[in-house]
Structures are given as C-alpha cells and as structure tokens.
Amino acid sequence: MQASDIQVLAVADQASVDIGDNVTITATLTNAGPDDATSVRVGTTIPDEVTLVSATPSAGTCGPIDEDRGVACSIGDIANGGTASVTYVATVNSAGSIAWAVEAGAYQSDSNTTNNTAQVTFTGVANADLALSLGISAGSLEEGSTVALYYTVVNQGPQAATGVTLNITLPSGWVQRDLTATQGNCSLSAPTLTCNIGDLAVDGEVKVTVWGTVGGVVTVNITADVDANENDPDVSNNTRDVNIKFEEEQNFFEELFGCTMSRGPVFDPTLLLVVIISLLHLARKELKASGARK
C-alpha cells in the first residue's frame, strides 16, 4: 500500500498586528514520502477575531468560507519531497492572543498524522492615542494665591481607550483648594493626584481642573501624564509639566510709588515721613487741579 507523510507548518508574517491591519498566514505542506501524495487537501477554521480577505493556494483552488467559518482547499498532487502552500490574508478585528490552526491530508495513508496539523498564534493590538493638554490661570502670582490647572485628556483613536488614568505630581507643600472632573474620580496621596477616568471613546474628552496653592515665595514644578490599557502609538503627547512662580506680595506703597519697602521688623521713620510728604503733595496737586476746574 502506498503511503505518504504530509507535514504542515504555519507561520504569521507578524507577531503583533494592529486592529484594522491585515495579517498573512502561510501554511506550507511538505510530502516526506515515501510515495507521492495525491488529492491533497487543506482545511482551516477562520478565527472569530479576524475577517478573511483571501485564501490563495500555490496549486489548485480554495472554496469560499462556509457558515462554520471553514475554508477548504484542494491542492492536487505533491510529489515525494515536494511542497505546496496556502496563503491566507485576514483583517484583525480584536485585541489579544489569536490562534489559527491548519490541517492537511491526502488520499494515501499517512505514516505520521501527528504533523498533519499546525497552529500559529499572533496578537491583535488595540491602539488609542491619548493626548494631554494643560492650561493655567497664571504662571506667576502672589504668595498664598490660588492657581488653577486645567487638564484636558482626548482620545485620538483609532480605538477606544479603557482604564484611562491621569497622574499629577504636585509639589511639596501643596494645599488643595478644589477639584472637578467631568468623568471618573480623583484621589490625592501626596505627592500624586490620581484621576481614574475609565473608558474613553474615540474623540472622547475629559476635563480635570485642580485648584491649589503653595505657601511661601517659591517656584514649583508640576508634572502630569496619562495612560490607558491600550497601546499608545504616540507617547510624546502624554505628558505635560509647568513651572509656577509664587512671588512676594507687593506692598500698597510699592505699587503706588514704584519703590521697594523694607519688610523687616525695624521701623523706619524717615521712610514714613517720605510717604506722608508724598501723599500731601499729591493732595495739594489735586486741590489745585480742582480749583482750576471751577
């Protein structure tokens, strides 16, 4: 009785495939003999996570996908030591591990059926390009004043984002005044303010506004970053940082006369006299101007 040994090897052209892109699976059949193999056939079940684009044999024909997602190909004959192949092209629709199995056989008895089936595994990758923007109420302000930080998270796609998290690293001495978020919830565990935003559809947007202050005259740096469960194809727009300067409060007389006054404990009567004379001078000028207008 004639016998042949059909061996199957399946490979994917990519280990990871973005959702929406095509993957190519090549099933190679080798006849290890000792006799020629006739009426060689190849069968596969298309995984649920992909959409079949084409099935192309090196010889013979492949039928259409059936109601059970099966595709059968008739290769014809493969001589002893010869090879044949079937190339499948499919579009990836889901994220995660995807297994694709191929099985082959021939008319002759097969001396080793353990190598008649091959399986290849690849990964579907979801991509969500998150973009973080930041606006501030002021870059410099008087010590003790409240600054507002306006964060906006946008999902630029192409897939929805899940488990979106915004982390804001606040400076030492930060005093939280208020916080609002259009989605999710935020909690402060110094120095990090974590906002669990949740899921964000393509073109979805979430705004987080933080109000706070830092005591003393100081320049502080505040950093923030956003991420999600999905792969982000462009992480350059995931972070923002800003420097905010809290300046010494300006004295009323400094604003009025453009001079710098001592803030120490020592009383300076000369300076007080200068202020009084200056005020009297301004009052005298105003009286003269008022009389001239009458």
C-alpha positions in Angstrom: 0.0 0.0 0.0 1.3 3.4 -0.9 1.9 5.9 1.9 2.9 9.5 2.3 3.7 11.8 5.2 2.2 15.2 4.8 3.8 17.7 7.1 2.3 21.1 7.8 4.0 24.3 9.0 2.0 27.5 9.7 3.6 31.0 10.2 2.3 34.5 10.5 4.1 37.4 8.9 3.8 39.5 12.1 3.8 38.6 15.8 1.7 41.6 16.7 -0.9 43.2 14.4 -2.8 46.4 14.9 -6.5 46.2 14.8 -7.7 47.1 11.3 -4.5 45.9 9.7 -4.0 42.6 7.8 -2.1 39.5 8.8 -0.8 36.9 6.4 -0.7 33.3 7.4 1.3 30.9 5.2 0.7 27.2 5.6 3.4 25.2 3.9 2.9 21.5 3.1 5.8 19.1 2.6 5.4 15.5 1.5 8.1 13.4 3.3 7.1 10.3 1.3 8.0 7.7 0.6 5.3 7.9 -2.1 3.7 10.7 -3.9 0.7 12.3 -2.3 -2.5 12.7 -4.3 -5.7 14.6 -3.8 -4.0 16.7 -1.1 -6.5 18.9 0.8 -6.1 21.7 3.3 -8.7 22.9 5.8 -8.8 25.7 8.3 -11.4 27.4 10.5 -11.1 31.2 10.4 -10.7 32.6 13.9 -13.6 34.7 15.2 -11.2 37.6 15.8 -10.4 38.2 12.1 -12.2 38.7 8.8 -10.9 36.6 5.9 -9.8 38.6 2.9 -8.4 35.9 0.7 -7.2 32.3 0.6 -4.7 31.5 -2.2 -3.1 28.1 -2.9 0.1 27.6 -4.8 -1.8 25.0 -6.8 -5.4 24.0 -7.0 -8.3 26.0 -5.6 -9.9 27.2 -2.4 -13.6 27.4 -1.7 -15.4 30.2 0.0 -15.8 30.5 3.7 -18.7 28.4 4.9 -21.3 29.0 7.7 -19.0 27.5 10.2 -16.1 29.8 9.1 -14.3 26.9 7.5 -12.3 27.2 4.3 -11.3 24.0 2.3 -8.6 24.0 -0.4 -7.9 21.3 -2.9 -4.2 21.3 -3.8 -3.9 18.3 -6.0 -0.8 16.1 -6.0 2.5 16.7 -4.2 5.4 14.5 -5.3 7.7 12.8 -2.8 9.9 15.6 -1.3 7.7 18.3 -2.9 6.0 21.2 -1.3 2.8 23.3 -1.7 1.3 26.2 0.2 -1.8 28.1 1.0 -1.7 31.8 1.9 -4.4 33.3 4.0 -4.9 37.1 4.4 -7.2 38.4 7.1 -8.1 41.7 8.8 -7.6 41.7 12.6 -10.7 42.9 14.5 -9.9 42.2 18.1 -7.2 42.7 20.6 -5.5 39.8 22.4 -4.0 36.4 21.5 -5.4 34.9 18.3 -4.7 31.2 17.4 -5.1 29.9 13.8 -4.9 26.2 13.0 -4.4 24.5 9.6 -4.9 20.8 8.9 -3.9 18.8 5.7 -4.3 15.3 4.4 -4.0 13.2 1.2 -5.6 10.2 -0.4 -2.8 7.9 0.7 -2.4 6.5 4.1 -0.3 8.9 6.2 2.6 7.3 8.1 2.6 10.1 10.8 -0.6 12.0 11.4 0.8 14.0 14.4 2.4 16.5 12.0 -0.7 17.0 9.8 -1.9 19.9 11.9 -0.1 23.2 12.7 -1.1 26.2 14.7 0.2 29.7 14.7 -0.5 32.4 17.4 -0.3 36.2 17.0 -1.5 39.1 18.9 -4.1 41.7 18.0 -3.2 45.1 19.3 -5.6 47.9 20.1 -4.2 51.4 19.7 -5.5 54.6 21.4 -3.5 57.8 21.1 -4.2 59.8 24.2 -3.3 63.5 24.1 -2.9 65.6 27.3 -3.2 69.4 27.2 -2.7 71.9 30.1 -3.8 75.4 30.7 -3.1 77.5 33.9 -4.7 80.6 35.4 -1.3 82.3 35.8 2.3 81.5 35.5 3.3 83.8 38.4 1.2 85.1 41.2 1.5 86.4 44.8 2.3 84.0 47.6 -0.7 82.4 49.1 -2.8 82.9 45.9 -4.7 80.0 44.4 -3.6 78.7 41.0 -6.0 76.8 38.7 -4.7 73.9 36.5 -6.9 73.0 33.5 -6.1 69.5 32.2 -7.8 68.0 29.1 -7.5 64.3 28.0 -8.6 63.5 24.4 -8.6 60.0 22.8 -7.4 60.5 19.2 -8.1 56.8 18.4 -8.2 54.8 16.3 -9.6 52.5 19.0 -11.5 53.2 22.3 -9.3 53.6 25.4 -10.0 51.7 28.6 -8.7 52.2 32.1 -7.6 55.8 31.4 -5.6 57.2 34.3 -4.3 60.8 34.8 -1.5 61.2 37.3 -0.5 64.6 38.5 2.6 65.0 40.6 2.2 68.0 42.9 4.9 70.0 44.7 5.8 69.8 48.4 3.6 71.9 50.5 0.7 71.9 48.0 -2.6 72.8 49.6 -5.6 71.5 47.7 -8.4 74.0 47.3 -10.8 72.3 45.0 -11.1 69.8 42.1 -13.5 68.9 39.4 -13.6 66.1 36.8 -16.1 65.7 34.0 -15.7 61.9 34.3 -14.3 59.4 36.8 -12.9 60.2 40.3 -9.7 61.6 41.7 -7.8 60.9 44.9 -4.8 62.6 46.5 -2.0 60.6 48.0 0.8 63.1 48.3 2.5 64.0 46.2 0.4 62.3 43.5 -3.1 63.1 42.5 -4.6 60.2 40.6 -7.7 60.5 38.5 -9.3 57.2 37.3 -11.1 58.4 34.2 -12.2 54.9 33.0 -13.1 54.3 29.4 -12.9 57.0 26.7 -14.4 56.6 23.2 -12.6 57.8 20.1 -12.7 61.6 20.1 -13.9 61.4 23.7 -12.7 64.2 26.0 -12.4 64.6 29.8 -11.6 67.8 31.7 -9.9 67.8 35.1 -9.5 71.1 36.9 -7.3 71.4 40.0 -7.1 74.5 42.3 -4.4 74.8 45.0 -1.6 76.9 46.4 1.9 76.6 48.0 3.0 78.6 51.0 5.9 81.0 50.7 7.9 82.6 47.9 8.9 79.7 45.7 8.9 78.4 42.2 7.3 74.9 41.9 7.1 72.3 39.1 4.0 70.3 38.4 4.1 67.3 36.1 1.3 65.1 34.7 0.9 62.1 32.5 -1.9 60.0 31.1 -2.1 56.3 30.0 -4.6 53.5 29.3 -4.6 49.8 28.9 -4.2 50.0 25.1 -1.0 50.6 23.2 -0.4 54.3 22.6 1.3 54.9 19.2 2.5 58.4 20.1 3.5 58.9 23.8 5.1 62.3 23.1 1.7 64.0 23.8 1.0 62.0 27.0 2.9 64.3 29.4 2.8 67.9 30.5 4.7 70.0 33.0 4.7 73.6 34.1 6.6 75.9 36.4 4.6 78.3 38.6 6.2 81.2 40.5 4.7 82.3 43.8 6.1 85.8 44.4 6.4 88.1 47.4 3.2 90.0 47.9 3.7 93.6 46.8 3.1 96.4 49.3 0.4 99.0 48.5 3.0 101.8 48.7 5.4 99.9 46.4 2.6 99.7 43.8 1.8 103.4 44.4 5.3 104.8 44.3 7.3 102.1 42.4 9.7 101.7 45.3 10.8 98.8 47.4 10.0 99.0 51.1 11.6 97.0 53.9 9.6 94.1 55.2 11.8 93.7 58.3 10.8 94.4 61.9 12.8 97.7 62.1 10.6 100.9 62.0 12.0 103.5 59.6 10.6 107.0 60.5 12.3 108.6 57.6 10.5 106.3 55.1 7.2 107.1 56.8 7.9 110.8 56.5 8.6 110.4 52.8 5.3 108.6 52.4 3.4 111.3 54.3 5.0 114.2 52.3 4.3 112.4 49.1 0.7 111.9 50.0 0.4 115.6 51.0 2.0 116.6 47.7 -0.5 114.6 45.8 -3.4 116.0 47.7 -2.1 119.6 47.1 -1.9 119.0 43.4 -5.4 117.5 43.4 -6.8 120.6 45.2 -5.1 122.9 42.8 -6.4 121.0 39.8 -9.9 121.0 41.4 -9.8 124.8 41.9 -8.6 125.3 38.3 -11.6 123.3 37.0 -14.1 125.5 38.9 
